[in-house]
Amino acid sequence: MATTFIWKGRSPNGEILSGEYVTDNKQELVGYLRKRKIIITSLKEKSRQINIALPFGNKITVKDLGVFTRQFATMINAGLPMVQCLDILASQLDKDSFRKIVATVMADVEGGTTLAEALGKHKTFSQLYVNMVEAGEAGGILDQILGRLAQYLEKAEALARKVKSAMMYPAVVFFVAIAATVFMLMFIIPTFAKMFTDFGGDLPLPTKVVLALSNFLRSKWWLLAIIISGAVVAFKRFYVTDAGKSKIDMLVLKVPVLGQVIRKAAIARFTRTLGTLISSGVPILNGLDITARTAGNKVVEKAIYATRESISQGNTIAEPLRQSGVFPPMVTQMIGVGEQTGALDEMLEKIANFYDDEVDTAVETLTSVIEPVMIVVMGVLVGGMLIAMYLPMFKLINVISGG
């Protein structure tokens, strides 16, 4: 069984080093340290702990990757050997899954594999990440590339957080509205129903409708559950097809206010990704291929692939983007200027920064619009049911008064 050893030692220039090493043979660790010319000062087994692996707690997030990349860039810039950088980073990581991946990458690099090839073996590192690292290694500017990658990941994480918050607010309010309606139909309305049965007489139409909904929900809830589950499964199956994804993504872009948030976020993601790749020395065709895969929207993805096809035939980037109808004229014009002046990467970065701010504004607008709309919807649902229940009482009072 593999054992984790904690070691401490000194490098040939007197620097104090430490780390962890997983092996089933202690001599393997000793040989590994001697190969790196490290004088061992301490070597002991790490005490065994019971770890409960939580699926949501061990996932490697974009934020984790951003912090790792930023630290990696700083160490490389400081002149530390790559293997030592990876060793130090692995020992600092909190998540076991990430620590094992970095340790594997370190072992591959130490065995003579390039960093890009070692990273490419793991799904944690996207094609964008691997290609940029490859360009950095080839150009001898790995520290600069890692710095750009860190900045890209930090901004991408911030953008995703903004979009998530924009989607979360209406979803929560909608859920509360539905939950309140179901609660009233299941538990409050039946109390009124008994009273109306004892009262007799003809009930107003709104009251009959609400009572029918309450009876259906209490007696046929399982049928409703089947219908909802079937609809969800059918939607998922439709969405995994190219045609389904294209249609739904197009509809999402046309939704008032929310569609603008999604569109602006997609533009910001596209321009920042492509700008980062081009400035890092990745060929533009490869960059567009990678960017299309990370677009997050099928309509935008098709527009980017059309642009890639246009460039492969010797045409410009701006024209197919303009023809797609997804990108505003300002974006295509700025990209066209960037192509003509040879500063496409800088222009893309400016567009990305602009649309990052636009997403902030769109999220605020969405929140300000959704809030009163949801309040009205909840008021209509809850208030409508209450009025429907009180209508027979008004009728009873009129009858008694008339009598």
LUMTIDO-222940 format. One line per 10 residues: number of its first residue (from 1); for each residue z, y, x of N, C-alpha, C, O. Coordinates in steps of 0.1 Angstrom, whole numbers. Layout:
! residues N
NUM) Z/Y/X/Z/Y/X/Z/Y/X/Z/Y/X ~ ...
***
This chain:
! residues 403
1) 0/-12/8/0/0/0/0/13/9/8/13/18 ~ -9/22/5/-9/34/13/4/42/12/10/43/2 ~ 7/48/24/19/56/25/16/70/29/7/72/38 ~ 23/80/24/21/94/28/31/97/40/43/96/38 ~ 26/102/51/34/106/62/34/121/64/24/127/62 ~ 46/126/67/47/141/70/48/142/85/57/136/91 ~ 39/150/91/39/151/106/40/166/110/36/175/103 ~ 46/168/122/47/181/128/43/179/143/45/169/149 ~ 36/189/148/32/188/162/28/202/168/29/212/161 ~ 24/201/181/19/214/187/5/211/192/1/201/198
11) -3/222/191/-17/221/196/-17/224/211/-6/228/216 ~ -28/222/218/-28/224/233/-24/238/237/-20/241/248 ~ -27/248/228/-23/262/231/-9/266/226/-6/278/226 ~ -1/256/222/13/258/218/15/262/203/26/264/199 ~ 5/262/195/6/265/181/13/254/173/10/242/175 ~ 23/257/165/30/248/157/21/244/145/17/252/137 ~ 19/231/143/11/226/132/19/215/124/28/209/129 ~ 15/214/112/21/204/103/12/199/92/2/206/90 ~ 15/188/86/6/184/75/11/170/69/21/165/74 ~ 3/165/60/5/152/54/-7/143/56/-18/148/57
21) -5/130/57/-16/121/60/-13/108/52/-2/102/54 ~ -23/104/44/-21/91/36/-28/80/44/-40/80/46 ~ -21/69/47/-26/58/54/-17/46/51/-5/48/48 ~ -22/34/53/-14/22/53/-11/17/67/-5/6/68 ~ -15/25/77/-12/21/91/-7/33/98/-15/43/100 ~ 5/33/103/11/45/110/3/47/123/2/59/127 ~ -1/37/129/-9/39/142/-22/46/140/-26/53/149 ~ -27/45/128/-40/52/125/-37/67/126/-45/75/131 ~ -26/71/120/-22/85/120/-19/90/135/-24/101/138 ~ -13/82/142/-10/86/156/-23/88/164/-25/97/172
31) -32/78/162/-45/79/169/-53/92/164/-60/98/172 ~ -52/95/151/-59/106/146/-53/119/152/-61/128/156 ~ -40/120/153/-34/132/159/-37/133/174/-40/144/179 ~ -37/122/181/-40/122/195/-55/126/198/-58/133/208 ~ -63/122/189/-78/125/190/-79/141/189/-88/146/196 ~ -71/147/181/-71/162/180/-63/169/190/-61/181/190 ~ -58/161/200/-50/166/211/-37/173/206/-33/183/212 ~ -31/168/195/-19/173/190/-7/165/195/-7/153/194 ~ 3/172/201/15/165/206/25/164/194/29/174/189 ~ 28/151/191/36/149/179/51/152/182/56/147/192
41) 57/160/173/71/163/175/80/157/164/92/155/166 ~ 73/154/153/81/148/142/71/140/133/60/144/131 ~ 75/128/129/67/119/121/75/111/112/83/102/117 ~ 74/113/99/83/105/90/76/102/76/66/109/73 ~ 80/92/70/75/89/57/79/99/46/91/103/46 ~ 70/102/38/74/111/27/81/103/16/77/92/12 ~ 92/109/11/100/102/1/92/100/-12/85/109/-16 ~ 93/88/-17/85/85/-29/91/92/-41/103/92/-43 ~ 82/97/-49/86/104/-62/78/98/-73/67/94/-71 ~ 84/98/-85/77/94/-97/69/105/-102/74/115/-107
51) 56/104/-102/47/115/-107/41/110/-120/35/100/-121 ~ 42/118/-130/36/116/-143/23/124/-143/23/136/-144 ~ 12/117/-143/-1/124/-143/-5/129/-157/-8/121/-166 ~ -4/142/-159/-8/148/-172/-23/152/-171/-27/159/-161 ~ -31/148/-181/-45/151/-180/-48/166/-180/-58/170/-174 ~ -40/174/-186/-42/188/-187/-36/195/-175/-39/207/-174 ~ -28/189/-168/-21/196/-157/-27/193/-143/-23/200/-133 ~ -36/184/-142/-42/180/-129/-56/184/-128/-63/181/-118 ~ -61/191/-138/-75/195/-138/-77/206/-129/-70/216/-129 ~ -88/206/-121/-91/216/-111/-99/227/-119/-110/225/-123
61) -93/239/-120/-99/250/-127/-108/259/-118/-107/258/-106 ~ -115/268/-124/-123/278/-116/-113/287/-108/-116/291/-97 ~ -102/289/-114/-92/298/-107/-87/290/-94/-85/297/-84 ~ -84/277/-95/-80/269/-84/-90/270/-73/-87/272/-61 ~ -103/268/-77/-114/268/-67/-115/282/-61/-119/283/-49 ~ -113/292/-69/-114/306/-63/-104/309/-53/-107/314/-42 ~ -91/305/-55/-80/307/-46/-83/299/-33/-81/304/-22 ~ -87/286/-35/-91/278/-23/-101/284/-15/-100/284/-2 ~ -112/289/-21/-123/295/-14/-119/307/-7/-123/310/5 ~ -111/316/-13/-107/328/-7/-98/325/6/-100/332/16
71) -89/315/5/-81/312/17/-90/305/28/-88/308/39 ~ -99/297/24/-108/291/33/-116/302/41/-118/301/53 ~ -121/312/33/-129/322/40/-120/330/50/-125/334/60 ~ -108/333/46/-99/340/55/-96/333/68/-96/339/79 ~ -94/320/67/-91/311/79/-103/310/88/-102/311/100 ~ -115/308/82/-128/307/90/-130/321/97/-134/321/109 ~ -128/332/90/-130/345/96/-120/347/107/-123/355/117 ~ -108/341/106/-98/343/117/-101/334/129/-94/335/139 ~ -111/326/128/-116/318/140/-110/304/141/-111/297/151 ~ -103/299/130/-97/286/130/-108/275/129/-118/278/122
81) -107/264/136/-117/253/134/-117/248/120/-107/248/113 ~ -129/244/115/-131/240/101/-121/229/97/-116/229/86 ~ -120/219/106/-112/207/102/-97/212/101/-90/207/92 ~ -93/220/109/-79/225/108/-77/233/96/-67/233/89 ~ -87/241/92/-86/249/80/-85/240/68/-76/242/59 ~ -93/229/67/-92/220/56/-79/213/56/-74/210/45 ~ -74/209/67/-61/202/68/-50/211/63/-42/207/55 ~ -50/224/67/-39/233/62/-41/235/47/-31/235/40 ~ -53/237/42/-55/239/28/-51/227/20/-45/229/9 ~ -54/215/24/-50/203/17/-35/202/16/-30/198/5
91) -28/206/26/-13/205/26/-7/215/17/4/213/12 ~ -14/226/14/-9/236/5/-12/234/-10/-6/241/-18 ~ -21/226/-13/-26/224/-27/-15/217/-35/-9/207/-30 ~ -13/221/-47/-3/216/-56/-8/204/-64/-1/194/-67 ~ -21/204/-67/-27/193/-75/-31/182/-67/-39/183/-58 ~ -27/170/-70/-30/158/-62/-45/155/-62/-50/152/-51 ~ -52/157/-73/-66/154/-74/-74/163/-64/-83/159/-57 ~ -70/176/-64/-77/186/-55/-73/183/-40/-82/183/-32 ~ -61/179/-38/-56/176/-24/-64/164/-18/-68/164/-7 ~ -66/154/-27/-73/142/-22/-88/145/-19/-94/140/-9
101) -94/154/-27/-108/157/-25/-109/165/-12/-118/162/-4 ~ -101/175/-10/-101/183/3/-99/174/15/-105/176/25 ~ -89/164/14/-87/155/25/-99/146/28/-102/144/39 ~ -106/142/17/-118/134/19/-129/143/26/-136/138/35 ~ -130/155/21/-140/164/27/-137/166/42/-146/166/51 ~ -124/168/45/-120/170/59/-124/158/68/-129/159/79 ~ -121/146/62/-124/133/70/-139/132/72/-144/128/83 ~ -148/136/62/-162/135/63/-167/145/74/-175/142/82 ~ -161/158/74/-165/168/83/-162/163/98/-169/165/107 ~ -150/158/99/-145/153/112/-154/142/117/-155/140/129
111) -160/134/107/-169/123/111/-183/128/115/-191/119/118 ~ -185/141/114/-199/146/118/-207/150/107/-219/155/109 ~ -202/149/94/-210/154/83/-209/169/81/-199/175/85 ~ -220/176/77/-219/190/75/-210/193/63/-207/184/54 ~ -204/205/62/-195/208/51/-202/208/38/-196/203/28 ~ -215/212/37/-222/212/25/-224/198/20/-223/195/8 ~ -227/189/29/-229/175/25/-216/169/20/-216/161/10 ~ -205/172/27/-192/167/23/-188/172/9/-183/164/1 ~ -190/185/7/-187/190/-6/-196/185/-17/-191/183/-28 ~ -208/182/-14/-218/178/-24/-215/164/-30/-220/160/-40
121) -206/156/-23/-202/143/-28/-192/144/-40/-189/134/-46 ~ -187/156/-43/-176/158/-53/-181/167/-64/-187/178/-61 ~ -179/163/-76/-184/171/-88/-176/184/-89/-180/193/-96 ~ -164/185/-83/-156/197/-83/-164/209/-78/-163/220/-83 ~ -173/206/-68/-181/217/-62/-195/217/-68/-202/207/-66 ~ -198/228/-75/-211/228/-82/-222/229/-72/-221/231/-60 ~ -234/228/-77/-246/229/-69/-247/243/-63/-252/244/-52 ~ -243/253/-71/-243/266/-66/-234/267/-54/-238/274/-43 ~ -222/262/-54/-213/262/-44/-218/255/-31/-218/261/-20 ~ -224/243/-33/-229/235/-22/-241/243/-15/-241/243/-3
131) -250/248/-23/-262/254/-18/-258/267/-10/-264/270/1 ~ -248/274/-15/-244/286/-8/-237/283/6/-239/290/16 ~ -229/272/6/-222/268/18/-233/263/28/-232/266/40 ~ -243/256/23/-254/252/32/-261/263/38/-264/263/50 ~ -264/274/30/-270/286/36/-261/293/46/-266/298/56 ~ -248/293/43/-239/299/52/-238/292/65/-237/298/76 ~ -238/279/65/-237/271/77/-250/273/85/-250/274/98 ~ -262/273/78/-274/274/85/-276/288/92/-281/289/103 ~ -270/298/85/-271/312/91/-260/316/100/-260/327/105 ~ -250/307/101/-238/311/109/-229/321/103/-222/328/111
141) -230/323/90/-222/333/84/-213/327/72/-212/332/61 ~ -207/315/76/-200/308/66/-188/316/60/-186/315/48 ~ -181/323/68/-170/331/63/-175/342/53/-168/344/43 ~ -186/348/56/-191/358/46/-195/351/33/-193/356/22 ~ -202/340/34/-206/333/22/-194/328/14/-195/329/2 ~ -184/323/20/-172/319/13/-165/330/6/-160/329/-5 ~ -166/342/13/-160/354/7/-168/358/-6/-162/361/-16 ~ -181/357/-5/-189/360/-17/-187/350/-28/-186/353/-40 ~ -186/337/-24/-183/327/-34/-169/329/-41/-168/328/-53 ~ -159/333/-33/-146/336/-38/-147/347/-48/-141/346/-59
151) -154/358/-45/-155/369/-54/-163/365/-66/-159/369/-77 ~ -173/357/-65/-181/352/-76/-172/344/-86/-173/346/-98 ~ -164/335/-80/-156/326/-88/-145/334/-95/-142/331/-107 ~ -140/344/-89/-129/352/-95/-135/360/-107/-129/361/-117 ~ -147/366/-105/-153/373/-116/-158/364/-127/-157/368/-139 ~ -163/352/-123/-167/343/-134/-155/338/-142/-156/337/-154 ~ -144/336/-135/-131/332/-143/-127/343/-152/-122/340/-163 ~ -127/356/-147/-123/367/-155/-133/369/-167/-128/372/-178 ~ -146/367/-165/-155/367/-176/-153/356/-187/-153/359/-199 ~ -151/344/-182/-148/333/-191/-135/336/-199/-134/332/-211
161) -125/342/-193/-113/345/-200/-115/355/-211/-109/354/-222 ~ -123/365/-208/-126/375/-218/-133/369/-230/-129/372/-242 ~ -143/361/-228/-151/354/-239/-142/345/-247/-142/345/-259 ~ -133/338/-240/-124/329/-246/-114/336/-255/-111/332/-267 ~ -109/348/-251/-100/356/-259/-107/361/-271/-102/362/-282 ~ -120/365/-269/-128/370/-280/-130/359/-291/-130/362/-303 ~ -132/347/-287/-134/336/-296/-121/331/-302/-121/326/-314 ~ -110/332/-295/-97/327/-299/-91/334/-311/-86/328/-320 ~ -92/348/-310/-86/356/-321/-91/353/-335/-83/350/-343 ~ -105/353/-337/-109/350/-350/-106/335/-354/-104/332/-366
171) -107/326/-344/-104/312/-347/-90/310/-352/-87/303/-362 ~ -80/317/-346/-66/316/-350/-64/322/-363/-57/316/-372 ~ -69/334/-366/-67/340/-379/-74/332/-390/-68/330/-401 ~ -86/326/-387/-92/318/-397/-84/305/-400/-83/301/-412 ~ -78/299/-390/-70/287/-391/-58/291/-400/-54/283/-409 ~ -51/302/-397/-40/306/-405/-43/308/-420/-36/304/-429 ~ -55/314/-422/-59/317/-436/-62/304/-443/-57/302/-455 ~ -68/294/-437/-71/281/-443/-58/274/-445/-56/267/-456 ~ -49/274/-435/-36/267/-436/-28/273/-448/-21/265/-456 ~ -28/286/-449/-20/292/-460/-26/288/-474/-19/286/-483
181) -39/288/-475/-46/284/-487/-43/269/-491/-39/266/-502 ~ -44/260/-481/-41/246/-483/-26/244/-488/-23/237/-497 ~ -17/252/-481/-3/250/-484/0/254/-499/7/248/-506 ~ -6/265/-503/-5/270/-517/-10/260/-527/-4/257/-537 ~ -22/255/-524/-29/245/-533/-21/232/-534/-21/226/-544 ~ -15/228/-523/-7/215/-522/7/216/-528/11/207/-535 ~ 14/227/-526/28/228/-529/32/239/-539/41/237/-547 ~ 25/250/-539/29/261/-548/22/260/-562/29/261/-572 ~ 9/258/-562/2/257/-574/6/246/-584/7/248/-596 ~ 10/234/-578/14/223/-588/27/227/-596/28/223/-607
191) 35/236/-591/47/241/-598/42/249/-610/48/247/-621 ~ 32/257/-608/27/265/-620/20/256/-629/20/258/-642 ~ 13/245/-624/5/236/-633/14/229/-643/11/228/-655 ~ 26/225/-639/36/219/-648/40/228/-659/41/225/-671 ~ 42/241/-655/46/251/-665/35/253/-675/38/255/-687 ~ 23/254/-670/11/256/-679/9/245/-689/5/247/-700 ~ 12/232/-684/10/221/-693/20/221/-704/17/218/-716 ~ 33/225/-701/43/227/-712/39/238/-721/42/237/-733 ~ 33/248/-716/29/260/-724/18/257/-734/18/262/-745 ~ 8/249/-730/-3/245/-738/-12/257/-740/-11/267/-733
201) -22/255/-749/-31/266/-751/-43/266/-741/-43/258/-731 ~ -52/274/-743/-64/275/-735/-61/284/-723/-56/296/-725 ~ -64/279/-711/-61/287/-698/-73/295/-694/-85/291/-697 ~ -71/307/-688/-82/315/-683/-91/307/-673/-85/298/-666 ~ -104/310/-671/-113/303/-662/-108/303/-648/-108/293/-641 ~ -103/315/-642/-98/315/-628/-87/305/-626/-86/299/-616 ~ -78/304/-636/-67/295/-635/-71/281/-635/-66/272/-628 ~ -81/277/-644/-87/264/-644/-93/260/-631/-91/249/-626 ~ -100/269/-625/-107/267/-612/-96/264/-601/-98/254/-593 ~ -86/272/-600/-75/270/-590/-68/257/-592/-65/249/-583
211) -65/254/-605/-58/241/-608/-67/229/-604/-62/219/-599 ~ -80/230/-607/-89/219/-604/-90/217/-589/-90/206/-584 ~ -90/228/-581/-90/227/-566/-77/220/-561/-77/212/-552 ~ -66/224/-567/-53/219/-563/-52/204/-566/-48/196/-558 ~ -57/200/-578/-57/185/-582/-66/177/-573/-63/166/-568 ~ -78/183/-570/-87/176/-561/-81/174/-547/-82/163/-541 ~ -75/185/-542/-69/184/-528/-58/174/-527/-56/167/-517 ~ -50/173/-538/-38/164/-538/-42/150/-540/-36/141/-535 ~ -52/148/-548/-56/134/-551/-68/128/-543/-69/116/-540 ~ -76/138/-538/-88/133/-531/-89/139/-517/-100/142/-511
221) -77/142/-511/-77/148/-497/-84/139/-487/-90/144/-478 ~ -83/126/-489/-90/117/-480/-105/119/-480/-112/117/-470 ~ -110/122/-492/-125/124/-493/-129/136/-486/-139/137/-479 ~ -121/147/-487/-123/159/-480/-123/157/-465/-131/162/-457 ~ -113/149/-460/-112/146/-446/-124/139/-441/-129/141/-430 ~ -130/129/-449/-142/122/-445/-154/131/-444/-162/130/-435 ~ -155/140/-454/-166/150/-454/-166/159/-442/-176/161/-435 ~ -154/164/-439/-152/173/-427/-155/165/-414/-162/171/-406 ~ -150/153/-413/-152/145/-401/-167/142/-399/-172/143/-388 ~ -173/138/-410/-188/135/-410/-196/147/-406/-205/146/-398
231) -192/159/-411/-199/171/-407/-197/175/-393/-207/179/-386 ~ -185/173/-387/-183/175/-373/-191/166/-364/-197/170/-354 ~ -191/153/-368/-199/143/-360/-214/146/-361/-220/145/-350 ~ -219/149/-373/-233/153/-374/-236/165/-366/-247/166/-360 ~ -227/175/-366/-230/187/-358/-231/184/-343/-240/189/-336 ~ -221/176/-338/-221/172/-324/-234/165/-320/-239/167/-310 ~ -238/156/-329/-250/148/-325/-262/157/-326/-271/155/-317 ~ -263/166/-335/-274/175/-335/-274/185/-323/-284/188/-318 ~ -262/189/-319/-261/199/-308/-264/193/-295/-268/200/-286 ~ -263/180/-293/-266/174/-280/-281/173/-278/-285/170/-266
241) -289/174/-288/-303/174/-287/-308/187/-282/-302/198/-285 ~ -320/188/-275/-325/200/-270/-329/210/-282/-326/222/-282 ~ -335/204/-292/-339/212/-304/-327/218/-311/-326/229/-315 ~ -316/209/-313/-304/213/-320/-297/224/-312/-292/234/-318 ~ -296/222/-299/-289/232/-291/-296/245/-291/-290/256/-291 ~ -309/245/-290/-317/257/-290/-315/265/-303/-313/277/-303 ~ -316/258/-314/-314/264/-327/-301/270/-329/-299/282/-334 ~ -290/263/-325/-277/268/-327/-274/279/-318/-267/289/-322 ~ -278/278/-305/-276/289/-296/-283/301/-300/-278/312/-298 ~ -295/300/-306/-302/312/-311/-295/318/-322/-294/330/-323
251) -289/310/-331/-282/315/-343/-269/322/-338/-265/333/-343 ~ -263/317/-328/-250/323/-322/-253/337/-317/-246/346/-319 ~ -265/338/-310/-269/351/-305/-271/361/-316/-271/373/-313 ~ -275/357/-328/-278/366/-339/-266/369/-347/-267/378/-356 ~ -255/363/-345/-243/366/-353/-238/380/-350/-237/384/-338 ~ -236/388/-360/-232/402/-358/-219/403/-349/-210/395/-351 ~ -219/412/-340/-208/415/-330/-205/403/-321/-206/405/-309 ~ -202/391/-326/-199/380/-318/-211/376/-309/-210/373/-297 ~ -223/377/-315/-235/374/-308/-237/383/-296/-242/379/-286 ~ -233/396/-298/-234/406/-287/-225/402/-275/-228/404/-263
261) -213/397/-278/-204/393/-268/-210/381/-260/-210/381/-247 ~ -215/371/-267/-221/360/-260/-233/364/-252/-235/359/-241 ~ -242/372/-258/-254/377/-251/-250/384/-238/-256/381/-227 ~ -241/394/-239/-238/402/-227/-231/393/-216/-233/395/-205 ~ -223/384/-221/-216/375/-211/-227/366/-204/-225/364/-192 ~ -237/361/-211/-247/353/-205/-255/361/-195/-259/356/-185 ~ -258/374/-198/-266/383/-189/-257/385/-177/-263/385/-165 ~ -244/388/-178/-235/390/-167/-235/378/-158/-235/379/-146 ~ -234/366/-164/-233/354/-157/-246/351/-149/-246/347/-137 ~ -257/353/-156/-271/351/-150/-273/360/-138/-276/356/-127
271) -271/373/-140/-273/383/-129/-264/381/-117/-268/382/-106 ~ -251/378/-120/-242/377/-109/-245/364/-101/-244/364/-89 ~ -248/353/-108/-251/340/-101/-263/342/-93/-263/338/-81 ~ -274/347/-99/-286/348/-91/-285/358/-79/-290/355/-69 ~ -278/369/-82/-276/379/-71/-268/373/-60/-271/376/-48 ~ -258/366/-63/-249/359/-52/-257/349/-44/-256/349/-32 ~ -265/341/-51/-274/331/-44/-284/338/-35/-286/334/-23 ~ -291/348/-40/-302/355/-32/-296/362/-20/-301/361/-9 ~ -284/369/-22/-278/376/-11/-273/366/0/-270/370/11 ~ -271/354/-4/-265/344/5/-276/336/12/-273/327/20
281) -289/339/9/-300/333/16/-306/321/10/-314/314/16 ~ -301/318/-3/-307/306/-10/-321/310/-15/-322/321/-21 ~ -331/302/-13/-344/305/-18/-344/308/-33/-337/302/-41 ~ -352/317/-38/-351/322/-51/-355/311/-62/-349/311/-73 ~ -364/302/-59/-367/291/-68/-355/282/-70/-352/278/-81 ~ -348/279/-59/-336/271/-60/-325/279/-68/-318/273/-76 ~ -325/292/-65/-315/300/-71/-317/300/-86/-307/300/-94 ~ -329/302/-91/-332/302/-105/-329/288/-112/-325/288/-123 ~ -332/278/-105/-329/264/-110/-314/262/-112/-310/257/-122 ~ -306/267/-102/-292/266/-103/-287/275/-114/-278/271/-122
291) -292/287/-115/-288/297/-125/-290/292/-139/-282/294/-148 ~ -302/286/-141/-305/281/-154/-295/270/-159/-292/270/-171 ~ -291/262/-150/-282/251/-154/-268/256/-157/-260/250/-165 ~ -264/268/-152/-251/274/-155/-252/285/-165/-242/293/-166 ~ -263/286/-172/-265/297/-181/-255/297/-193/-250/307/-198 ~ -252/285/-198/-243/283/-209/-249/286/-223/-242/285/-233 ~ -262/289/-223/-269/291/-236/-284/286/-234/-290/290/-225 ~ -288/277/-243/-301/271/-242/-312/281/-242/-323/280/-235 ~ -311/292/-250/-321/302/-251/-323/309/-238/-334/312/-233 ~ -311/313/-232/-311/320/-219/-317/310/-208/-324/314/-199
301) -313/297/-209/-318/287/-199/-333/286/-199/-339/286/-189 ~ -339/286/-211/-353/285/-212/-360/297/-207/-371/296/-200 ~ -354/309/-209/-360/321/-203/-360/321/-188/-369/326/-182 ~ -349/316/-182/-348/315/-168/-358/305/-162/-364/308/-152 ~ -359/294/-169/-369/284/-164/-384/289/-165/-392/286/-157 ~ -386/297/-175/-399/304/-177/-402/313/-165/-413/315/-160 ~ -391/320/-161/-392/329/-150/-394/322/-137/-402/326/-129 ~ -388/310/-135/-390/302/-123/-404/298/-123/-411/298/-112 ~ -410/294/-134/-424/289/-135/-433/301/-131/-443/299/-124 ~ -430/313/-136/-438/325/-133/-438/328/-118/-449/331/-113
311) -426/327/-112/-426/330/-97/-433/319/-89/-440/323/-79 ~ -432/307/-93/-439/296/-86/-454/298/-86/-461/293/-78 ~ -459/306/-96/-473/308/-97/-477/322/-91/-488/327/-92 ~ -467/328/-84/-470/341/-77/-468/353/-86/-472/364/-81 ~ -462/352/-98/-459/364/-106/-445/369/-104/-438/365/-95 ~ -441/379/-112/-429/386/-110/-418/379/-118/-420/370/-127 ~ -405/383/-116/-394/378/-123/-392/386/-137/-389/380/-147 ~ -395/399/-136/-391/407/-148/-399/404/-160/-394/404/-171 ~ -412/401/-159/-421/400/-170/-417/388/-180/-416/391/-192 ~ -415/376/-175/-411/365/-184/-397/368/-190/-394/363/-201
321) -388/375/-183/-375/378/-189/-377/388/-200/-370/387/-211 ~ -386/397/-199/-389/407/-209/-395/400/-222/-391/403/-233 ~ -404/390/-219/-411/383/-230/-401/374/-238/-404/371/-250 ~ -391/370/-232/-381/361/-238/-374/367/-250/-370/361/-259 ~ -372/380/-249/-365/388/-260/-350/387/-259/-343/393/-267 ~ -345/379/-249/-331/378/-247/-325/389/-239/-314/394/-242 ~ -332/394/-230/-327/404/-221/-332/418/-225/-343/420/-228 ~ -322/428/-226/-326/441/-230/-335/448/-220/-336/444/-208 ~ -343/458/-225/-353/464/-216/-347/470/-203/-353/470/-193 ~ -334/475/-204/-328/481/-192/-326/470/-181/-329/473/-169
331) -323/458/-185/-321/447/-175/-334/444/-169/-335/443/-156 ~ -345/442/-177/-357/438/-171/-363/449/-162/-370/446/-152 ~ -361/462/-166/-366/473/-158/-359/474/-145/-366/476/-135 ~ -346/472/-145/-338/473/-133/-342/461/-123/-343/463/-111 ~ -344/449/-129/-349/438/-121/-362/441/-115/-365/437/-103 ~ -371/447/-123/-385/450/-118/-384/460/-106/-391/459/-97 ~ -375/470/-108/-373/480/-97/-368/473/-84/-372/476/-73 ~ -358/463/-86/-353/456/-75/-363/448/-68/-363/447/-56 ~ -372/442/-75/-383/434/-69/-392/443/-61/-396/440/-50 ~ -396/455/-66/-405/464/-59/-399/470/-47/-406/473/-37
341) -386/472/-47/-379/479/-36/-373/469/-26/-369/473/-15 ~ -374/456/-29/-369/446/-20/-353/445/-20/-347/440/-11 ~ -347/451/-30/-332/451/-31/-328/444/-44/-320/449/-51 ~ -334/432/-47/-332/425/-59/-317/421/-61/-311/422/-71 ~ -311/416/-50/-298/411/-50/-288/422/-53/-279/420/-61 ~ -290/434/-48/-281/446/-50/-283/450/-65/-273/454/-72 ~ -295/450/-70/-298/454/-84/-291/444/-94/-285/448/-104 ~ -292/431/-91/-286/421/-99/-271/423/-99/-264/421/-110 ~ -265/426/-88/-250/429/-87/-246/441/-96/-236/440/-102 ~ -254/451/-95/-251/463/-103/-252/460/-118/-244/464/-126
351) -262/452/-122/-264/448/-136/-252/440/-140/-246/442/-151 ~ -247/430/-132/-236/422/-135/-223/430/-137/-216/428/-146 ~ -221/439/-128/-209/448/-129/-209/456/-142/-199/457/-149 ~ -221/461/-145/-223/469/-158/-220/460/-170/-213/465/-179 ~ -225/448/-170/-223/440/-182/-209/433/-182/-205/430/-193 ~ -202/433/-171/-188/429/-172/-180/439/-180/-172/435/-188 ~ -183/452/-177/-177/462/-185/-181/462/-200/-174/465/-209 ~ -194/459/-202/-199/458/-215/-193/447/-223/-190/448/-235 ~ -190/436/-217/-183/425/-223/-169/430/-228/-164/426/-239 ~ -162/437/-219/-149/443/-223/-150/451/-236/-142/449/-245
361) -160/460/-236/-162/468/-248/-165/460/-260/-160/463/-271 ~ -174/450/-258/-178/441/-270/-166/434/-275/-165/432/-287 ~ -157/429/-266/-146/421/-271/-136/431/-279/-131/426/-289 ~ -135/443/-274/-126/452/-282/-132/455/-295/-125/456/-305 ~ -146/457/-296/-153/459/-308/-151/448/-318/-148/449/-330 ~ -153/435/-312/-151/423/-321/-137/423/-327/-136/420/-338 ~ -127/425/-318/-113/425/-323/-111/435/-334/-105/432/-345 ~ -116/447/-332/-114/458/-342/-121/455/-355/-117/459/-366 ~ -133/448/-354/-140/444/-367/-134/432/-374/-133/432/-386 ~ -131/422/-366/-126/410/-371/-112/412/-379/-110/406/-389
371) -103/420/-373/-90/421/-378/-90/426/-393/-84/419/-401 ~ -97/437/-397/-97/440/-411/-104/430/-420/-100/428/-431 ~ -115/424/-414/-123/414/-422/-114/403/-426/-114/398/-437 ~ -106/397/-416/-98/386/-418/-86/389/-428/-82/381/-436 ~ -81/402/-426/-70/406/-436/-76/406/-450/-69/402/-459 ~ -88/411/-452/-94/411/-465/-96/397/-470/-93/394/-482 ~ -101/388/-461/-104/374/-465/-91/367/-470/-90/361/-480 ~ -80/369/-462/-67/363/-465/-62/369/-478/-56/362/-487 ~ -64/382/-480/-59/389/-492/-66/383/-504/-60/381/-514 ~ -80/381/-503/-88/376/-514/-83/362/-518/-82/358/-529
381) -81/353/-507/-78/339/-509/-64/338/-516/-62/332/-527 ~ -54/344/-509/-40/343/-514/-38/351/-527/-33/346/-537 ~ -43/363/-526/-41/372/-538/-49/367/-550/-44/367/-561 ~ -61/361/-548/-69/355/-559/-61/344/-566/-61/343/-578 ~ -55/335/-558/-48/324/-563/-36/329/-571/-33/323/-582 ~ -29/339/-566/-17/344/-573/-21/350/-586/-14/348/-596 ~ -31/358/-586/-36/364/-599/-40/354/-609/-37/355/-621 ~ -47/343/-604/-51/332/-613/-39/326/-619/-40/321/-631 ~ -28/325/-612/-16/318/-617/-9/327/-627/-2/322/-636 ~ -10/340/-625/-2/349/-634/-10/353/-646/-4/358/-656
391) -23/351/-647/-31/354/-659/-26/348/-671/-25/354/-682 ~ -22/334/-671/-17/328/-683/-4/335/-688/-1/336/-700 ~ 4/339/-678/17/346/-682/15/359/-689/21/362/-699 ~ 4/366/-684/1/379/-691/-4/376/-705/0/383/-715 ~ -11/365/-707/-16/361/-720/-4/357/-729/-4/361/-741 ~ 6/350/-723/17/346/-731/25/358/-735/30/359/-747 ~ 27/368/-726/34/380/-730/27/388/-741/33/393/-750 ~ 13/388/-740/6/395/-751/8/388/-764/9/395/-775 ~ 8/375/-764/9/367/-776/23/370/-782/24/372/-794 ~ 34/369/-774/47/372/-779/49/386/-784/55/388/-794
401) 43/396/-777/43/410/-781/36/412/-795/41/419/-803 ~ 25/405/-796/17/406/-808/24/400/-820/23/404/-832 ~ 31/389/-817/39/382/-827/50/389/-832/58/385/-841
***
